[in-house]
Amino acid sequence: MTKYSNLRAMRALIKASLQGIFKSPSAIIFTIAFPLIFILVFGFLGGGAGFTIKVATAPGSDTTSSLYAILHQVPVLKWITKDTASINKMLKQGDIVATIDIQKQPEGAVPGYKILLNAASTEVDKAQQLKNILAGIVQLQDPEIQKRQAELVQINMHISTVRDFKTIDFILPGQLSFSLLASGVFGTAFVFFNLRQTLVLKRFFATPVRKGIIVISEGIARMLFQLIGAVIIISVGYFAFGYTLYNGWVTFFEMLAMCSLSLLVFMGFGFIISGIAKSDSAIPPFSNLITLPQFLLAGTFFSIDNFPKWLQPFCNALPLTYLNDALRKIAFDGASLWMVRTDIIVLLVWGIVIYTIAGRTFKWE
């Protein structure tokens, strides 16, 4: 008598699950079509241009001088107030045009002020406009300054060479992350609820296949499908819109590794919902309760820094926030998986909590 092979059963279950996923319109929409639509829209729109010039005060700048106060009254200058690390990051990503360092010289010294602009190489045109604006402001303060401007104020500009941080570099990781979350939650919840309701799971119990094999097979099938979607999304972003892959193929595979880990975590939400839902009509409300707050608050479309400070701690507690952060660091900054270990650890902690709850709520029958 031939011994029953759980490995063969797992291959059959994976194949059947993949066929079911590929035949599901909702799976295609959430995994590939929905993210691609946003990527195409934002990719064609590009970064855009603002009417104001965003600047920040450089560390050590003289904030007590009258010139500093005058510059803060200029409508065209939008001053960003954040800590030094955040300012440096924004300068690197092109979110601000330059930092302004104002130094008042000793009494009687020539020039009386020195202004240093530290601008990103991607914002040279705006930085030059900013330099001209500053020179014009200085001249307007005193007619005599027009005659001896060089003696009173010296404006220097330093260009920091950085790579262009495009809109697609921010949007693509967010859309990729959300497709993983939506698929992990909605897909898993509907699949296992329907398997239980249609007594398919009960029929499995009449076979020698182990319970764990059923879960593992579904997880592998969904992961393979999502990775196919991730490959399509990243490829479209890279070839059509110049999405940044800092280390080429290495970055590409590191992003796929992060996608695989996060999908396993997000599937736990689906297991919980499939266990507590009393009917299939209850699954969408429960799933939206988990996915929508993360879609809106986890940095999918815009930085968490744009939210009120009282809301930011909640945003920073969401698991999708850490996946978004890790994917952006890996793709644009060239960070390795080890360098984003904090994001990975937080996702793993979420996974432990989620699967602990899932173990208590998941039902086989």
C-alpha positions in Angstrom: 0.0 0.0 0.0 1.4 3.4 -1.0 2.1 5.7 1.9 0.0 9.0 1.8 2.1 12.0 0.9 1.2 15.3 2.6 3.8 17.0 0.4 1.9 15.8 -2.7 -1.4 17.0 -1.1 0.2 20.4 -0.4 1.2 20.7 -4.0 -2.3 19.9 -5.1 -3.8 22.4 -2.7 -1.4 25.1 -3.8 -2.3 24.5 -7.4 -6.0 24.5 -6.7 -5.8 27.6 -4.6 -3.8 29.5 -7.3 -6.3 28.6 -9.9 -9.1 29.9 -7.7 -7.2 33.2 -7.1 -6.5 33.8 -10.8 -10.1 33.3 -11.5 -11.2 35.8 -8.9 -11.8 39.3 -10.3 -11.6 40.9 -6.9 -8.1 39.3 -6.3 -6.9 40.7 -9.6 -8.3 44.2 -8.9 -6.9 44.5 -5.4 -3.5 43.0 -6.1 -2.7 44.4 -9.5 -5.3 46.7 -11.2 -6.0 48.9 -8.2 -2.4 49.7 -7.3 -1.4 50.1 -11.0 -4.2 52.7 -11.5 -2.8 54.9 -8.7 0.8 54.4 -9.9 -0.1 55.4 -13.4 -2.0 58.4 -12.3 0.7 59.7 -9.9 3.4 58.7 -12.4 2.0 60.8 -15.2 1.3 63.7 -12.8 4.9 63.7 -11.7 6.2 65.7 -8.8 4.4 68.9 -9.6 5.6 72.3 -8.6 4.5 74.6 -5.7 4.1 78.3 -5.8 6.0 78.8 -2.5 9.6 78.0 -1.8 10.0 75.6 1.2 12.9 76.4 3.4 14.2 75.6 6.9 16.4 77.2 9.4 19.9 75.7 9.5 21.2 74.5 12.9 23.2 77.3 14.6 21.6 80.1 12.6 21.2 83.4 14.3 17.4 83.5 15.1 17.6 86.7 17.1 18.6 89.0 14.3 16.2 91.5 12.6 17.0 89.9 9.2 15.7 86.5 10.5 12.5 88.1 11.6 12.0 89.9 8.3 12.6 86.7 6.2 9.8 85.0 8.2 7.4 87.6 7.1 8.0 87.0 3.4 4.9 85.2 1.9 6.8 83.3 -0.8 9.0 81.6 1.8 7.3 78.7 3.6 9.3 77.8 6.7 9.4 74.2 7.8 10.0 73.7 11.6 11.3 70.2 12.5 14.2 68.6 14.1 17.6 68.5 12.4 17.3 64.8 11.3 13.9 65.4 9.7 15.2 68.6 8.0 18.2 66.7 6.5 15.9 64.0 5.3 13.5 66.4 3.7 16.4 68.2 2.0 17.7 64.9 0.7 14.3 64.0 -0.7 13.7 67.4 -2.2 10.8 68.2 0.1 12.5 71.6 0.9 14.5 73.7 -1.4 17.2 74.8 1.0 18.3 75.5 4.6 19.1 79.1 5.5 22.0 79.8 7.8 22.0 83.5 8.9 25.1 84.7 10.8 25.4 88.3 12.0 29.0 89.5 12.0 30.6 91.5 14.8 29.8 95.2 15.0 31.6 97.2 12.2 32.5 94.1 10.3 32.0 93.9 6.5 29.8 92.3 5.5 27.4 92.8 8.4 25.5 89.5 7.6 26.5 86.2 6.0 23.8 84.0 4.6 24.6 80.4 3.6 22.1 78.5 1.5 22.4 74.7 1.6 20.3 73.5 -1.4 19.7 70.1 -3.0 21.1 69.6 -6.4 17.6 68.7 -7.7 16.4 72.2 -6.6 19.1 74.4 -8.1 16.7 76.6 -10.1 14.5 77.3 -7.0 17.6 77.8 -4.9 18.8 80.5 -7.4 15.4 82.1 -7.2 15.7 82.0 -3.4 19.1 83.7 -3.5 17.7 86.4 -5.7 14.7 86.8 -3.4 17.0 87.2 -0.4 19.1 89.7 -2.1 16.0 91.7 -3.1 14.7 91.6 0.5 18.0 92.9 1.8 17.9 95.8 -0.7 14.4 96.8 0.3 15.3 97.3 3.9 17.4 100.4 3.3 17.9 102.4 0.1 21.6 102.8 1.1 21.9 99.0 0.9 21.4 99.1 -2.8 24.6 101.1 -3.1 26.7 99.0 -0.8 24.9 95.6 -0.6 28.2 93.6 -0.9 29.5 95.4 2.2 26.5 94.6 4.3 25.3 91.1 3.3 27.1 88.3 1.7 25.0 85.5 0.4 26.7 82.2 -0.5 25.1 79.0 -1.8 26.2 75.5 -1.3 24.7 72.7 -3.5 24.3 69.3 -1.9 24.4 66.6 -4.5 21.5 64.3 -4.0 19.4 62.0 -6.2 16.0 63.1 -7.4 13.3 61.8 -5.1 10.4 61.4 -7.5 6.7 61.1 -6.7 6.7 57.5 -7.9 9.5 56.7 -5.3 7.0 57.6 -2.5 3.7 56.3 -4.1 4.8 52.9 -5.4 5.8 51.4 -2.1 2.6 52.6 -0.5 0.4 51.0 -3.2 2.4 47.8 -3.1 2.0 47.6 0.7 -1.7 48.3 0.5 -2.2 45.6 -2.1 -0.5 43.1 0.3 -2.7 44.2 3.2 -5.9 44.0 1.2 -5.1 40.6 -0.2 -4.0 39.2 3.1 -7.1 40.4 4.9 -9.9 40.2 2.4 -8.6 37.2 0.5 -7.8 35.0 3.5 -11.0 35.9 5.3 -13.3 35.1 2.4 -11.4 31.9 1.4 -11.4 30.2 4.8 -14.9 31.4 5.7 -16.3 29.9 2.4 -14.2 26.7 2.8 -15.8 26.3 6.3 -19.4 27.2 5.1 -19.3 24.9 2.1 -18.0 22.1 4.3 -14.9 21.7 2.2 -12.7 21.8 5.3 -14.9 19.1 6.8 -14.3 16.9 3.8 -10.6 17.5 4.1 -10.8 16.0 7.5 -11.9 12.7 6.0 -8.6 12.5 4.2 -5.1 12.0 5.8 -4.1 15.6 5.0 -3.0 17.5 8.1 -4.7 20.7 9.2 -1.5 22.6 9.1 -0.9 21.6 5.4 -4.2 23.3 4.5 -3.2 26.6 6.0 0.4 26.4 4.7 -0.9 25.6 1.2 -3.2 28.6 1.1 -0.5 30.8 2.5 2.0 29.7 -0.2 -0.5 30.1 -3.0 -1.5 33.6 -1.9 2.2 34.6 -1.5 3.1 33.4 -5.0 0.2 35.3 -6.4 1.1 38.5 -4.5 4.7 38.2 -5.5 3.7 38.0 -9.2 1.7 41.2 -8.6 4.6 42.8 -6.8 6.9 42.0 -9.8 4.4 43.6 -12.2 4.0 46.7 -10.1 7.7 47.3 -9.5 8.5 46.6 -13.1 5.9 49.1 -14.4 7.2 51.7 -11.9 10.9 51.1 -12.9 10.6 50.9 -16.7 7.7 53.4 -17.2 8.4 56.0 -14.6 12.0 55.6 -13.5 11.2 54.1 -10.0 14.5 54.0 -8.0 16.0 50.6 -7.3 19.2 51.7 -5.5 21.1 48.4 -5.8 19.3 47.0 -8.8 18.4 43.3 -8.6 19.6 43.1 -4.9 17.1 45.8 -4.0 14.4 44.1 -6.1 14.7 40.8 -4.2 15.0 42.5 -0.8 11.7 44.2 -1.6 10.1 40.9 -2.4 11.4 39.4 0.8 9.8 42.2 2.8 6.6 41.7 0.8 6.6 37.9 1.7 7.1 38.6 5.4 4.4 41.3 5.6 1.9 39.2 3.7 2.3 36.4 6.3 1.6 39.0 9.0 -1.4 40.5 7.2 -2.9 37.0 6.6 -3.3 36.7 10.4 -5.9 39.5 10.2 -7.8 37.4 7.7 -7.8 34.3 9.9 -9.2 36.3 12.8 -12.0 37.8 10.6 -12.9 34.4 9.1 -13.3 33.1 12.7 -15.4 35.8 14.1 -17.6 36.6 11.1 -21.1 35.0 11.3 -21.8 35.5 7.6 -19.9 36.4 4.4 -21.7 39.8 4.5 -19.9 40.6 7.8 -16.5 40.1 6.3 -16.2 43.4 4.3 -17.1 45.6 7.4 -14.6 43.8 9.6 -11.9 43.9 6.8 -12.5 47.6 6.1 -12.1 48.3 9.8 -8.6 47.0 9.6 -7.5 48.1 6.1 -9.0 51.6 5.7 -7.3 53.3 8.7 -4.0 51.9 7.6 -4.6 52.9 4.0 -5.3 56.5 5.1 -2.9 56.9 8.0 0.1 54.7 7.4 1.9 56.9 4.9 0.5 55.4 1.8 -0.2 58.6 -0.1 1.6 61.2 2.0 4.1 61.4 4.8 2.8 60.9 8.4 4.5 64.1 9.3 1.6 65.9 7.6 -0.8 64.7 10.3 -1.4 66.5 13.6 1.1 65.6 16.3 -1.6 64.0 18.5 -2.5 61.5 15.7 1.1 60.6 14.7 1.7 58.1 17.6 -1.4 56.1 16.3 0.0 56.2 12.8 3.4 55.0 14.0 1.7 52.0 15.7 0.2 50.6 12.5 2.0 47.6 10.9 1.5 49.0 7.4 3.6 52.1 8.4 6.6 49.9 9.0 6.3 48.1 5.7 6.0 51.4 3.9 9.0 52.7 5.7 11.1 49.6 5.0 10.3 49.4 1.3 11.1 53.1 0.8 14.4 52.8 2.6 15.4 49.7 0.7 14.4 51.1 -2.7 15.6 54.7 -2.5 18.3 54.7 0.2 19.8 51.3 -0.6 19.2 50.0 2.9 19.7 46.2 3.5 17.3 44.0 5.3 19.5 44.3 8.4 19.4 48.1 8.2 15.6 48.0 8.4 15.6 45.4 11.2 13.5 47.7 13.4 10.7 47.7 10.9 11.0 43.9 10.6 11.0 43.4 14.3 7.8 45.5 14.7 6.1 43.5 12.0 7.2 40.3 13.7 5.8 41.5 17.0 2.5 42.3 15.2 2.6 38.8 13.7 3.0 37.2 17.1 0.1 39.2 18.6 -2.2 38.6 15.5 -1.6 34.9 15.3 -2.1 34.5 19.1 -5.5 36.0 18.7 -6.1 34.0 15.5 -5.3 30.8 17.3 -8.2 31.5 19.7 -10.7 32.7 17.2 -10.1 30.6 14.1 -12.7 27.9 13.5 -12.3 24.8 11.3 -16.0 23.9 11.4 
